Amino acid sequence: MNQATPKTPELRPTSRGNLVAWILCLVAAFIMWIYVMAVESPEHEQIFSHLPVELTGTEVLADNELAVYSGYGTMIDVTLSGKKSVVSRLSERDIVVTADLKNITDGGRYTLKVAVDVPAGCKLAGMSQNTISVYVDQAMTISVDLTERRINTNLPEGCYTGTVDFPVDKITVTGPRNVLSRVDGAEVTLDLADVTRTTNVSAPVILVNAKGEALSSPYIDYSPTTVSVTVPVYKSVTVPVRVGFRYGYLNSENTEITVTPATVEATGDPDVIDRGSPLDSVILDEKTEFENGRLTKTVNLNAAEGVTLSATQAEITAVIDPSIKTREFLIPGSNIFDTGAKEGVNYTWDRTAVPVVLMGPVDVLAKIEVDDISLVFDMSPYNDSNTGTIRVRAEVGVDSLWRDEVFPIGVYEINVTFTD
């Protein structure tokens, strides 16, 4: 007897309403699956880049007189995993990355483990680096001598540079002990290529080692790093010590003059030196400084402002030629005159004969008469407040054809008495 094969029941909605419900459930299940996979999956990972590594325990270093010279500012990338709804809400500020220094007790380079404070609901999935390197050493401050070096000197002939006064003679350097042990000094290089006159120059300061080689390190600071100085430029010339006479009666033709030293070195600013004679002439007074036709004296040498001399004094000897003689004349009171005083000033003067000495060629002196000579004193500076007797300087006048060839020797004064 043949049996009929049973048929698999066909699942089909029994009505249109059941079909719609079945489709909606299928879509909802699919959306739920997408949500779970996309949002709530515990396997979601996210990279947080350029997170700064905070150094902790620095207070312990300070207690040991140590300081960190490198390691600050280190950045790493951190990968966190977890539910996307949690991880995606995080920012770099929510993740703290640290490296602990508390176990360091001496200077040197150290490798420290990096620790990440993972926010709740997340796991640390990875880091771009697990350690960082730090350099720790004892902080020190030293002072080193500042020296100078000059290059490219290109001065005009006869010129040279003088001593430069620096604002400081020591440079203060701060940094790690290990680096400072290699600092031997500080140096400034003055480039004089464009210097022809006294000039202000600014130049950097560099640190050098014992071999004079430039030494630099990111771990050290020093001050000042630049100096501004004045580079003086001088010029020296040899100049003669010149001698002249106040009234012009004597000169090199009738007077033998010896000067010791005969020349001096004059040093000063090139513009001053080139402008003219940097040394003033020595002026002798032929009326008062000669005795028996001879003069010997020590004089001070005066230079132009800003000029220094190799010698500040000179010995002067002057001897008048034997053809120049002196002759004494007794000037009578009638040849003594005044210039007059202010109105209301009354006075008299001593009219006693005064001996006057003239110097000049012998033949000229022989031709001058007493009546050719007068004494004149000036009373115009005085007023009615003056009293008693005073001595007033008198000038010798020669009323003769030969007056330009002779001159008086000595100083002459007249006694003047004020009256009511």
KACOR-V582064 format. One line per field, one symbol per residue. phi: phi as a letter, one per 20 degrees, with the letter a starting at -180 (. if undefined). A space follows every 50 residues. Layout:
# KACOR-V582064
phi = ???
This chain:
# KACOR-V582064
phi = .fdfffeffeebfebffffffffffffffffffffffedeffefcbedel efeeednffffffeldbedbpfnfdcdcddcqfffeffeecgfedddcce dfeecbfqecddfeddeffgnccfercfbeccdcdcbfecccccfedccd clfbefgndbedfeeefcdcdeccrfgffffeedacbcdeedgdeccgce cdbfedecefenefccbfedcbbfebcdcdefdccdcecfeecccfdmfd bfedcedcccffccedcaggfffffrfedffeddefeceeclmcccbede eddfgndddfbdcbedcccfggfecdbeceefffddcdendffnedaccf dfgdfcddcrfgffgfeedgffdcdcdddffecfefcmdcddfddeddeb fdfedcbfdodccdfcdecf
